[in-house]
């Protein structure tokens, strides 16, 4: 039983190694994309990137060549680039987020380049959709500001039979949501049938320029009535076309700290969630069942496109369960509480680093009764060492009788051999949950602390915090002499601070800051507890 504490440290090391592996997977250099000899994406005037089941496969379905142009639509948060061919959003610059900390260049979420595509597509397919015979070229009005402050762009396309299709993009002030409205006016004597689709296309390999995400997951996700939040990896897209029917849902493309998502607003209309591969690109999309446009009538279809940071409140306002794209892993309930508490503390101190310090003090303070029980139990275990040594000598190699005698001794002396385990066990899920908070919460992206720490979500550039942690852990061990007699275990425990310092060197500095403060506070608590134990004659 004397090796319980060492086993806990090994468990702690295993958890740390698991997190280290995650961190390495997320931040290791990506392999260069394999060169391809064929064209990697469908031409912009083709219907090949649209839901294939809805595109007529007859000769001559491509729309006549027309000159397209790029139009800019912006508010105080976003600057969008819209291609009038299809009305696709091929550029999205986030005005308040730097691509690289300290530099003027803004982060571009959507982009269209020769080596990398990430664009939002939408339109109307079906028998009479504007996109049923290829991507239409819309006529764009000049973007205008409405009376309520919204920025609006109206795209108009008129088919040969006189049907008018309007695609209206609206940006509200301070929002990352593009309301996309399709208005179909049918002047003919026959009803029409159209199907809305919204899809996101992204190149599966990472570009050489470093636009890549560095988060825990990059790729498509979706939500249906049966699956509130489901990942569909790039490899899944390559292997199998997704096909799900639902009454409500959304599709999204994730990357580190940011998300783009289509959320249709179509009442009483069933939806299909789908995926497809187009060359090097993965497509995740959502489309409606056929919708009738009455003769001499019109119909309006709405959908929201979110393009921006993983702000949980903003995402929840767009569609139910969209906030789940802030993926806190299997310990989400702890992560959400920690993030809520961090936000509360940040509102007081206005610095995420100091908020982490206060969080540490609160957590360690709440755990003080358990910490006291831990060190008291360890002190009692040390006092029992002579009696335990005598039992070992008495029973020799008879492990069973030796174990029974030790358990009897623990019971007589009122000692719980596992009493020192609980604080360490409780810290493990907090450790992992905080890791995900720092990885997923965009509020901590490029958040400075003080002095040399300019980004709490990145590793310490000078490794000062990992060294401080290793030193504090070593000092804590010296305050609490080990009861181990095995020389090998003693050497491993002596090297543990060094091992942990190396592991922590690659973790976010905010996480290491938490553990530096936690260890220092633990040392203070040890000194207080041991002083009380000395008065009771237990040390």
N, C-alpha and C positions, 0 to 999 in steps of 0.2 A: 504493500500500500504506500510505501514511502516514495514511490516514483510517480504518484498521481500528478504532482505539479509539473514534472518534466514532460509527462504525456500531454498535458494541456498546452505546454509551450510548443510541443511538436505539432499539435493540432492548430495552434495559432500560426506556426510557420507554414503549415499546409495551406491554410486559408490565404495567407499572404502570397504564397507561391501561385495559387489559383488567380488571385487578383493581378499579380505580376504578369501571368500569362495573358490575361485579358488585355492588360495595358500594352504588352508587346504586340499582340495581334492587331490592336487598334492603331498603333503608332509605327509599326515596322514599315520600312519602305515597300511600296507596292511593286510587283513585278511589271516590267514594261509590257505594254500590249503587244500581242503577236501581230506581225504585219499580215495584212490581207490583200489579196490581189483583186477581189471583187469589190464593187461599190458597197459600202457598209450601211447605207441607209437609202430608203426609198426616196426618189425625187419629190420635191415639194409640191408638184402639181399632180401627184399620183394619189390614188385611193388606197394604196397598199398598206398604209399605216392606220387605216380605219378599221372598225369591227368588220371582219371579212364576211360574216354571214349576211350582212346588210348591203353589200356592195354588188351591184349587178355585174356578172362576169361575161359581158357581151362586148364585141368589138366596138371601138369608137366611144367608150364611156368617159374618156378623159375630157375635161372641160377645155374649150378653146384657149389657146395661149393668150395671156393678157399680162400687161405690165403691173407688177405688184410693187408696193413701196412699204417702208417702215415708218410707223407713226408712234410718237411718244405720248404716254398718258402718265401723269404723276400726281401724287399728293405729298404731304409732308413726311411720309414714311417710305414710300415706294416710288421708283421711276421704272415704268414698264415700257418695253419695246414690243409693238404689235405689228405683225406681218399681215398686210391686207389680203394676202393669199391664204384663205382659210380663217383669218382672224386669230391666228395662233399667237400666244405670248412667247416670244423667243428671247426676251431679256427681262430681268428683274433685278434692279439694283436696290439694296437696302441702305437707305441714306444714313441711318444711325449705327451701322455696324461696319467697322473697319475690317478689311480682308486680313491685314496684318497689323497687329497692335502698334500704335504710334505712327502709322502711315496714313496718307490722305486717301488712298484708293479704297473705295467702298466694296463690300462683299456683293457679288452678283450671284443670285441663286439660280435663275434661268440664264442660259447662254446657248448660242448656236455657233459652233466653230467647225473647222475641218476635222479636228481630232476629237471633238466632244460635243454631244448634244444633251441639253436638259431643257425641255420646252413643255408648255401646257397647251394641249390641243382640245378643241371642242367644235361641235357642229351638229348638223342634222342629216342623218342618213335615212334609211327606209326607202320605200318606193318613190316618194316625191320629195325627199330631202334635198337641201341645197348642196350637200356633199355626196349625193348618191352617184354622181357622174364625175367625180374628181373634185379637188378643192376649188371652190369659187374664189374669184378675186373681187373683193368688196370695194365699194367706193366709200372712202372715209371722209366724214365731216371733220372740221377742225375741232379738236378737243375743247370743251367749254366748261365753265364753272357755273353750277346751278345756284339757285337762290339760297339753298340750305348749305352751301359750301361743298357739295359733292363735285368731283371731277368726272366728266362723262365723255365717252367716245362712241359715236354712232357709225356702224358699218352697214352699208346697204348693198344688196345684190338682187337684181331682177332677172328671173329666168325668161326663156323665150316664150313661154305660155302666159306671161304676165304676172306670175306669182312673185310677190315681193318678200324677201327675207331680210330682216334687220337683226343685227347682232349688236347689242348695246352693252358696253362695258362701263361700270360705274365704280369709282373709288370714293369712299367717304373719308373725311379728314381724320387723321390719326389712326387709321385702320390698315390692316394687312389683308383685307378681304376685297376681292374683285367680284362684284355682283355681275353675273353674265346673264343677260336676258335675250331670248330669241323671240321675235315677233314675226309671225307668218301671216300674211294677208293673201287670201285666195279669192281672186275675182272670177274664177271659172265656175261653170255649172256642175262640176263634179267635186266630190269631197277628196281630200288629199290624205296621205298617210306619211307621217314623219316619225323619226326616232331621235331623241337627244342622245348625244354621247359627250363625255368629258374624259380625257385621258392624259396621262403624264408619261412622257418618253424620256428616258435617260440612258446614256451610254453606260454599259456595265463595267468597263475597265476605267481606271483612273487616268486622267490626262497627265502628260509630262509636266504641265505648268504648276501642278500642285493644287489645283482646284478641289482636290479630293476631300471627302469628309474623313475625320479621324475619330469618329464616335464608336459607340458600342455596336451599332447596326446601321448599315447603309443599304437601302433597297426598298422595294414595294411593301406596303401593308394595306389591309382593307378591313372593313367592318360590315357585317350583315346582321340580320335578325338573330341568327344562330351563333355567330362568332363576333363578339364585341370588338376584339382587336386581334388580328392575325397577321403574322409576318409571312411574306411570300418571297423567298430569297431569289437572287438573280439565277442561281443554279436551278431553282424550281421553275422559273420562267423558261429556261432552256429545255428543261425536261418535259414540261407539260403545260398546256394552255389552261389557265384557270377559268372556271365557269360556275358561277353561283347565282341563284335567283333569290331575291329578297324584296321586302316591301320598303325597307329603309336601309340606308347604308352610305358609305363613302369609300374613296380610295385615296391613297397618299403615297408620296415618295419621301423617305427619311434620309437625313444625313446629320452629321454632328451638330446639335443645337438648333437645327432648322428643319422645316417641313413644308411641303406643298401638298395640297389636298383638294379634290373635287367633292363637293357635297350638293347633290341635286335637291331642289325644292319643288318636287312634283307631287302634288297631292293625288292620292288614289291611283297611282301608276306604279306598276311593278318594275323592278330594276334588275339588270343583269350585271354582275361584276365579272370582269374578264382580264386576261393577260395575253400577251403575245410577244414573240421575239421578232425584231426587224433588223437583220444584220447584227451589228454589235450592240444594238439598243434593246432595252427592255421596256415594255409598255404595260402599264396597269391602268385599267379604265372602268367606267361604269356607264351603262346605257339604259334607256327606257324601253319598254315595250312600245309597239306602234301606237301613236296618238293621232286621232282623227282631226283634220282641219275642215270644217263644214264648207260646203259650196257657198260662195258669196259671203264668206265669214273669215274670221281670223282666230288664232290661238297664240297664247304667250306662255313660254316655258322659262323657268328660272333655275339657276344654279349658282352656288358660291364657290369661288376659288380662293383658298387661303394660301398665301405665299409669304413666309416670314419666320420669325423665331418661334421656338417651342414655348410660348406663353400659355400656361394652362388655362387661365381665365379667358383669354381671347379665343383659344381653340374650342373651349366648351361652349362659347356663345355661337359658334358657327354650326356645330352639329353635335348631337349626343355622342359621347364616348370618344370624340376626337382628341380630347385631352390625354387619352391613353397613349398617344404617340410620344409623350414624355415618359419614356420607358424606364421605370425604376426597378425592374426585375422582380424576382420572387419575394423580395422583402419590401415591396412597394408601400405597404402600410406603415412601416417604420420610416422609410424614406420620405413619404408625404408628411409625416409628423415632423421629422427633422427639418424639412424644407419650410414648413409652416412656421416652426419656431425660429429658424434662421431669418426668415423674412420679417418676423415680428421684432427680433433683436436688431436687424439691419435698419428698421425704421427708427430705432432709438439712436444707434451709434453711427449710422450712415457709412459703414465700412464693413465689407464682408469678412475681412480677416478678424476684426475685433468681434464681429458677430459669432464667428467660429469659436473664438476664445471664450466668449460668454456662454455659448452652448456647451463647451467642454466643462466649464465650472458648474453649470446646472446639472449636467449628466453625472459628473463625479460627486457633486454634493448629494444628489438623490441616491446615489449608490453607497454613500458613506456607511450606513448601518451594515450593509453586506461586506464592505471593505473591512470594517472593524471586526466582524465575525470571521472573516478570512484570516487576518493576521493573528487574532486570538487563537483560532484553531491551529494555525501553524506554530505558534508559541507553545501550545500544549503538546503538539506532536513532537517538538524538540525535547521537551521535558520527559517524554516517554521513551526517548531513544535508548537509554541504558536498559530499561525493562524489555524493550523490543529486541535489543541485541542479545539479552539473556535467553529470550524465547528461541531465537534463531540457533543459538548454541545448544540449547536443550533438545530441540527437535531435529536438528541437523537437516537431512535431506527430505524429511517427511513434510512435504509442502502442505498437505491437507490439514494435518494436525497443527502445524505452525500457523496457518491462516485462521483456523478456528480459535486458537489461543489468542491471536492478535485481536480478533473481533470481540472476544470476551473482555480483553484488556481495554479496548476502546469503550465498550459499554460500561464497564466499571468506573472508568475515569471520566465518562461523559464527554468523550471526544468524537467528533465526526470527521473521519479521514477525508471526506469530500468537501468539508466546510470551506476550504480555501479555493474551491473550483468555481463557485457561482459568479463572482465578479468578472473573472476572465471569460467565462462562457457568455455572460451577458454582453460583454464588450465586442465579441466577435460579430454578432448581427449588426450592432451599431456601426462597427468598422466597415462592414460590407455595404450597409445602407447608405452611409455617408459617401462612400466611393461612388455609388450611382447618383447621388445628389450632385456631387461635383462634376460628374460626367454628363449629366442630362440637363441640368438647370442652366438655361442660357443666361440667367442673371449673373452667374459666376464666370461666364466667358470673358476673358481678358480683364477680370476684376482685380485691381491692384490692392495690395495690403499696405506695406510700408517698406522703406529702404530698398533692398534689392528684389523684393517680391513684387513683380509687376503683373502677374497673372496667377491667381490662386488655382486655376484649373490646369495649369502646366506644372511640370516638375521644377524644383528649385534650381535655378541656373548655376549656382555656385555650391550646391549640395550642403549648405550650412545647416538647414533644418534636419536632414538625415543624420549628420554628424552629432548635432545636439541631442537628437533622439537616442542614438547609440550610447552617447555618454551618460544621459539620464538613466537609461535602462541598466547600464553597468553599475552606476551608483546605487540604484534601487536594489540590485542583486546583492551588493555589498552590505546594505542595511539588513538584509534578510538572509543570513548564512544558510546554505543548502544542507539538507539532512542526507543527501545521497552519499553512498559509500562506494559506488561503482566508479572507478577512475575514468572510464569512457564517458559515462553520463556527466561526470563533473567537467570534463573537457568540452563536451558539447554545450553545456550550459554556460561555460565561460566564454565560448565563441558566439553564443546566441545574440548578444548586442551587435556584434560585427555583422552577422548574417542579416539581422533585421535592418541595420543601417543601409546595407547594400540594396536590399529589396525596396526599402522606402525611397531610395534615391531616384526611382523611376515612377513614383506615384505623384499625383497632383500635390502641389505644395500646401494646398488647403487641408488635405487629408493628413499630411505629415505635421502641419501646425497643430491640428487637433490632438495628435498623439504626443507631440512634445509637451504641450500644456497639460494633457492628461497625465503623463508620466511625472512631470514636475509636481503636479498637485498630489499624485499618489505618494511621492516622496514626503511631501509635507504631512499628509495624513498618516503615513507610516511613523514619522517622528512623534506625532501627537499620540498615536495609539500605543507605541512602544513605551513612551514615557508613563502612560497610565498602567501598562502591564508591569513595568518595573516596580511601581508602587504596590502592586498586588503580588509581587514575587514570582511572576510568570516569565521573567527574562533574566 
